[in-house]
Amino acid sequence: MAAIEVDYIIAGGGFTGCALASRLHQRDNSLEILIIEAGVDPSDNPSTTTPAGAFALIGSDLDWA
């Protein structure tokens, strides 16, 4: 894996982590920001692409209770 350089690393991609990343990027859009979130990569899960799909995620491997 190739090394990457970032300006900020945010642990946790919940509401607060994403809001913080957004605010930092709004202030300076040249910043490279990395958000680290626990769990599996959900990008292939069709339930993560629509708001209604969130109900299908309850009790799934993406639900951290």
Phi, psi and omega in degrees: 000137180281145177286146176237154176246130179229159177273324180223144171240125180247122178269112180111116182257028176285196182303314183291315180298317179291323177295318178298314179299319179297315180296318178298317182290325177296323181288323181210099185286000175272354181291143172258117185239130179249126175252125179254127181232143179288156173103184182281163177285115185272004188295339178267358182273117182296340180285351181265002184261349180227149178300322181293334179293342181300329180294330179286346182276347180296122180083002180275181179291350177266354180268110181263022178057000000 
